[in-house]
Amino acid sequence: MIAVYEILNKVNKKRYIGSSKEVKKRFKVHLKSLLSNNHYNSHLQHAWNKYGEQSFEFNIIKTCSEDKLLALEKHYIDTLNVLDRKNGYNVAPNPGKGASGIRWSQKSKDKLSKTLIENYASGKRSKSIFFHTLEAKKLISKASKGHIPVNRKKIWCHQTGIEYCSLHGAAKMLKISVSGVCDVLTKRIKSCKGYSFEYANESNKDIRPKVLTVPQIICIETDIIYDTQTAAAKSVNGKSGDLGRAIKKGRKFKGFTFRKVK
């Protein structure tokens, strides 16, 4: 049943207004949350805990079509003025948009600010916020100095004998997946499509050749050499991928002829 409903406090006549495409199921969800003391609406939960289950009733206010549901819910929220704590338990003024439009009172803002400051000073962890102590921050900073991200470390392929600037570069040149290269480097698998890798380090320094760099690109008409394919493409307001395909097929790109420098 598609309808707008209310959860009415029979003692003080305050109510919560909601809507659902399946009202009976929605009632069960509300009831389960309230009974387990973890309802998302803390104002309604506090009232439930104070007055007890017997003081509340679930009622259907009006049925309607699905396309008019949210508009009708908004109508009753405004008409019954349930955003006012003296009249109801609703906190969100815009049905279907979650917490959008909620206005925090200055008292609530001050309370939240005080809590965050205290947590920051003590390094305490809340349900959704974690603050590092100054000592912890210094340790993290010290440990991170000089650290090179895994995806930027140079790697060496045993089969080709070539050192690649990164695992992404190796995957592209050998036409294999990046995840496959990662799995080999982390010892999950021995090889990927016949290739095995290891990070370039001091232990294999003597048997590794020079780093394989990205080939430079030259524009035949202007005789300008670009360090990367991306730079060459940008010089004529084009995309790197399109330029790569043009070079591979020997076609002009944006009116110019580009070639890889051998």
C-alpha positions in Angstrom: 0.0 0.0 0.0 1.3 3.4 -1.0 0.5 6.0 1.7 1.5 8.7 4.1 1.5 7.6 7.7 2.0 8.8 11.2 3.5 7.5 14.4 1.3 9.2 17.0 2.2 9.7 20.7 -1.2 9.3 22.4 -0.1 11.1 25.5 1.0 14.4 24.1 -0.4 14.1 20.6 3.0 14.7 19.0 3.6 12.7 15.8 6.1 11.6 13.2 5.1 11.9 9.6 6.4 9.5 6.9 5.6 7.9 3.6 6.2 4.6 2.0 5.4 2.4 -1.0 4.9 -0.5 1.4 3.5 0.9 4.6 3.1 -2.3 6.5 6.7 -3.2 6.0 7.7 0.3 6.9 5.8 0.0 10.2 7.7 -3.2 11.0 11.0 -1.5 10.3 10.2 1.4 12.6 9.0 -0.9 15.4 12.0 -3.1 15.2 14.4 -0.1 15.4 12.5 1.6 18.2 12.4 -1.7 20.3 16.1 -2.2 19.8 16.8 1.4 20.8 18.7 2.3 17.5 16.1 4.3 15.5 17.8 6.9 13.2 15.5 9.6 14.6 16.9 10.2 18.1 14.0 12.6 19.1 11.4 9.9 18.4 13.6 7.3 20.1 13.9 9.3 23.3 10.1 9.8 23.4 9.5 6.1 22.8 11.9 5.2 25.7 10.2 7.8 28.0 6.5 7.0 27.3 6.8 3.3 26.4 5.5 1.3 23.4 1.9 1.4 24.7 1.8 5.2 24.3 2.3 5.0 20.5 0.2 4.0 17.6 0.8 3.6 13.8 -1.8 5.1 11.5 -2.3 5.5 7.8 -3.2 9.1 7.0 -3.9 8.9 3.3 -3.2 6.7 0.3 -2.1 8.0 -3.0 -0.3 7.2 -6.3 3.5 6.8 -6.2 4.2 10.0 -8.2 2.3 12.1 -5.6 3.7 10.4 -2.5 6.5 12.8 -1.5 4.5 15.9 -2.3 1.7 14.6 0.0 4.1 13.8 2.8 5.6 17.3 2.5 2.0 18.8 2.7 1.3 17.0 6.0 4.7 17.8 7.4 4.1 21.5 6.8 0.4 21.5 7.7 0.8 19.7 11.0 4.0 21.6 11.7 5.8 18.5 12.9 9.2 20.0 12.4 8.5 22.1 15.5 9.5 19.9 18.5 6.4 21.1 20.3 4.2 19.4 17.7 6.2 16.5 16.3 9.3 14.4 15.9 10.3 15.1 12.2 13.7 16.7 11.7 14.1 16.7 7.9 12.0 19.2 6.0 12.5 17.7 2.5 11.0 14.2 2.1 13.2 11.8 0.0 16.3 13.9 0.5 17.6 12.5 3.9 19.0 15.1 6.2 19.1 17.8 3.5 17.7 21.1 4.8 18.1 20.4 8.5 19.0 23.5 10.4 21.1 23.0 13.5 20.4 25.2 16.5 23.3 27.3 17.9 23.2 25.1 21.0 23.6 22.0 19.0 26.5 23.5 17.0 28.2 24.6 20.2 27.8 21.1 21.7 29.2 19.4 18.6 32.1 21.8 18.4 33.0 21.2 22.0 32.8 17.4 21.6 35.1 17.5 18.5 37.6 19.7 20.2 37.7 17.4 23.3 38.1 14.4 21.1 40.9 16.0 19.1 42.8 17.0 22.3 42.5 13.5 23.9 42.8 11.4 20.7 39.6 9.6 21.5 37.7 7.8 18.8 34.0 8.4 18.2 31.6 6.3 16.1 32.5 8.1 12.9 35.5 10.4 13.6 39.0 9.5 14.6 41.7 12.0 15.6 45.4 11.2 15.8 47.3 12.6 18.7 50.2 15.0 17.9 52.7 12.3 18.9 51.0 9.8 16.5 51.1 12.4 13.7 54.8 12.9 14.1 55.4 9.1 14.0 53.3 8.8 10.8 55.1 11.7 9.2 58.6 10.3 10.1 57.6 6.9 8.7 56.3 8.4 5.5 59.4 10.4 4.6 61.1 9.0 1.5 58.3 6.5 1.0 57.6 5.7 -2.6 54.0 4.5 -3.5 53.9 0.9 -4.7 52.4 1.9 -8.0 55.4 4.2 -8.7 58.2 1.8 -7.8 60.4 0.6 -10.6 60.0 -3.1 -11.4 62.1 -5.6 -13.3 60.8 -8.4 -15.6 62.9 -11.6 -15.6 61.8 -12.7 -19.1 62.5 -9.4 -21.0 65.4 -8.3 -18.8 63.9 -4.8 -18.9 63.4 -2.4 -15.9 60.1 -0.5 -16.1 59.3 2.8 -14.5 56.2 1.4 -12.9 53.9 -1.6 -12.8 51.4 0.3 -15.0 54.2 0.9 -17.5 55.1 -2.8 -17.5 51.5 -3.8 -17.9 51.0 -1.5 -20.9 54.2 -2.4 -22.7 53.6 -6.2 -22.2 49.8 -5.9 -22.8 48.8 -7.6 -19.6 46.6 -6.5 -16.7 47.9 -4.3 -13.9 46.2 -6.5 -11.4 48.1 -9.5 -12.8 51.5 -7.6 -12.3 50.4 -6.7 -8.8 49.6 -10.4 -8.0 53.1 -11.5 -9.2 54.8 -8.7 -7.2 52.9 -9.7 -4.0 53.7 -13.4 -4.6 50.0 -14.4 -5.0 50.9 -16.0 -8.3 54.3 -16.9 -9.9 53.7 -15.3 -13.3 51.2 -13.5 -15.4 50.9 -14.7 -19.1 54.5 -16.1 -18.8 56.0 -12.9 -17.2 57.4 -12.8 -13.7 58.5 -9.6 -11.9 60.2 -8.2 -8.9 60.8 -4.7 -7.5 64.1 -3.1 -8.7 66.4 -2.9 -5.7 70.0 -3.2 -4.6 70.0 -7.0 -4.7 69.4 -7.1 -8.4 71.1 -3.9 -9.4 74.0 -5.5 -11.2 71.9 -7.6 -13.5 69.3 -5.0 -14.4 69.7 -2.8 -17.6 68.8 0.9 -17.8 65.3 2.0 -17.2 63.0 1.7 -20.2 61.6 5.1 -20.7 58.5 6.2 -22.7 59.6 6.9 -26.3 59.8 10.5 -27.4 57.5 11.8 -30.1 58.6 14.0 -33.0 56.4 16.2 -35.2 57.6 15.9 -38.8 56.3 19.2 -40.0 57.7 21.4 -37.1 60.6 19.1 -36.3 59.7 19.5 -32.6 60.5 16.6 -30.2 58.1 16.0 -27.3 59.1 14.0 -24.2 55.8 12.2 -24.0 52.9 11.3 -26.3 50.6 13.3 -24.0 52.6 16.4 -24.4 52.6 16.0 -28.2 48.8 15.5 -28.2 48.3 18.6 -26.1 50.3 20.7 -28.4 47.6 20.4 -31.0 44.7 20.2 -28.6 44.2 16.5 -29.0 44.0 13.4 -26.8 46.9 11.1 -26.2 45.0 7.9 -27.1 43.9 9.3 -30.4 47.4 10.3 -31.2 48.7 6.9 -30.3 46.2 5.3 -32.7 47.2 7.7 -35.5 50.9 7.0 -35.1 50.2 3.2 -35.1 48.3 3.4 -38.4 50.6 6.0 -39.9 47.9 8.7 -40.3 48.1 12.4 -39.7 46.7 13.8 -36.5 45.1 17.2 -36.4 46.8 18.0 -39.7 50.3 17.0 -38.5 52.4 13.9 -38.9 53.9 12.4 -35.6 56.4 9.6 -35.2 58.1 7.8 -32.3 61.8 8.7 -31.9 63.8 5.5 -32.2 
